[in-house]
Amino acid sequence: MREQNGSTLFELLAVMAITGMLAAFVIPGAGTVRRAMSGPAGARELALVLRTAQARAQARATTVSVAVAGNGSYTVRDLQTGAPGSPVAAVTIASGELGVDVGSNYPDGIVEFGRTGRPSLPGATSPRAGTFVVGGDHRVVVQLGGCVRCA
């Protein structure tokens, strides 16, 4: 009597059918978990981006701008000035995606960190506190003194 190696076509089809049924139940649930987890992760990543921009502004004694779009994309720019009255040159130093929607009370989602690390509106010198709402219910707070925290 000969030993059989491998599987029959019927066995392979049965395994594929069972796998398909399991995937139909698991994949929608995974999407829900992913959406639930992306808010906190996006908030932590945004806080890190803001803290890094703030540290760069302090270390280089310059102004660093962080622009966060409603779709969660962000751009960090180093604002360089030349002679008095000359235009400001913006050099992009970082950009990325948070993977979740973001709202803010900063106009156009832009905050600038000056030489002291304090946040302000674009082109302004007086400090301005603000909040970014990440994923609908997770907040990143930028305080007047420059503290950036997840709330």
NORDA-V906720 format. One record per pair of residues at least 12 apart in sequence whose C-alpha atoms are under 7 Angstrom apart, sorted by the first residue. I is the first residue (numbers start at 0). GAP is how many residues later the second one is. Records with the same first field share a line. If there is no record, write none. Layout:
# NORDA-V906720
I = GAP + GAP
This chain:
# NORDA-V906720
37 = 61 + 62
38 = 61 + 95 + 96 + 99
39 = 98
41 = 56 + 57 + 58 + 92
42 = 91 + 95 + 96 + 97 + 107
43 = 106
46 = 93 + 101 + 102 + 103
50 = 97
53 = 59 + 63
54 = 62
56 = 56 + 57 + 58 + 60
57 = 57 + 58 + 59
60 = 54
61 = 52 + 53
62 = 15 + 16 + 49 + 50 + 51 + 52
63 = 13 + 14 + 15 + 48 + 49 + 50
64 = 12 + 13 + 14 + 45 + 46 + 47 + 48
65 = 44 + 45 + 46
66 = 42 + 43 + 44
67 = 41 + 42
68 = 33 + 40
69 = 31 + 32 + 33
70 = 29 + 30 + 31
71 = 25 + 26 + 27 + 28 + 29 + 30
72 = 23 + 24 + 25
73 = 21 + 22 + 23
74 = 17 + 19 + 20 + 21
75 = 16 + 17 + 18 + 19
76 = 13 + 14 + 15 + 16
77 = 12 + 13 + 14 + 15
78 = 12
99 = 34 + 35
100 = 33 + 34
101 = 30 + 31 + 32 + 33
102 = 29 + 30 + 31
103 = 27 + 28 + 29
104 = 25 + 26 + 27
105 = 24
109 = 12
116 = 29
117 = 26 + 27 + 28
118 = 25 + 27
126 = 17
127 = 16
128 = 13 + 14 + 15
129 = 12 + 13
137 = 13
138 = 12
